[in-house]
């Protein structure tokens, strides 16, 4: 097993998080370099993902590295019945680093144990997506000047949203105050409330999405999906409640930034895009710098 | 009602007695402890009346004394099992089983989308809470609770 893998945000200590964020800022100033010259990175996407994959491939290309891999399980020998174990063993012989997205939970942890080279988890089923968390943290730190003592508002699907859970865990190092805004069906799971209670982290839960956001430093929006509701009538009641519109932002703080892991459907109205507080597209660009920093750390560069 | 206590399973000279096993779990306990490959004599009784359990099983293993981390595996399904350590026909020590800190290879992850259920991967769990037993999968990070514990 290679200990330089990144499978879950918990694999990084607080110091490591801050170190990677500092590296990401350096990469933002100088995104083009040769530090990956002579290195081959395999990009194994067993399920399609345009944004994450292109973000990684851009990150690697701008550092002078070469990419091999596949973008869909149907173009790999998985179709012949090859196990993940065998695929990873083979690929770790060909490359210096593996970036992997796979639909099965735990696949990234298993791959990191089987591989002789570091594995970066680009998403394993509904489990972890640590590079998204790092780019979310980078975006927060960049726009707020710090990660400490912030009012973090999270809206939408707090029950199934893996980016919400992961960001919550990462921010817990930095003395946050959380406000959770969600329908009852999608409230933050009990396991996380227990975690926050144990770590003396302040949090508040709301079902209304209104002027309470005037206190927010960060507003993290996520989509409320029909499929997540056992009762379709419940979905109909709430589907228009958790939508952010531009007029809701008039009394918010100047430093407020609106984040969204994307893709955005209707939960952020298009009239928000022109508001200077809308940050979700820059957030996606930050993904390149954050991933460059994560790759550099994984290869000790 | 007789006051004389009848020994339903023959006494052993030296070894370990595992008592108060729920009757329906007896054979699972035998599997967990791999008693099918035990070389000393093993005496098994099942479906005996028990005030505590209704029906219980008892296993007496001669000349065998288990390490705590081995015997504690049975706490996953029989948390109230009682151990008697026998030397020279006397009970020299009584113990209860305790929940281990981690569990490897025995329990199935209850998440059907976990890699351990899709490929041949040895399961590993961290024990989050001993009672009621709650296990967190090392791979998919989901919780398997005591209601859903299935022995592989």
Interface residues (C-beta under 8 A of the other chain):
Chain A: X8 X83 X84 X85 X103 X104 X105 X106 X107 X109 X110 X124 X125 X126 X127 X128 X191
Chain B: X109 X111 X113 X114 X115 X116 X118 X119 X120 X121 X137 X138 X139 X140 X141 X142 X143
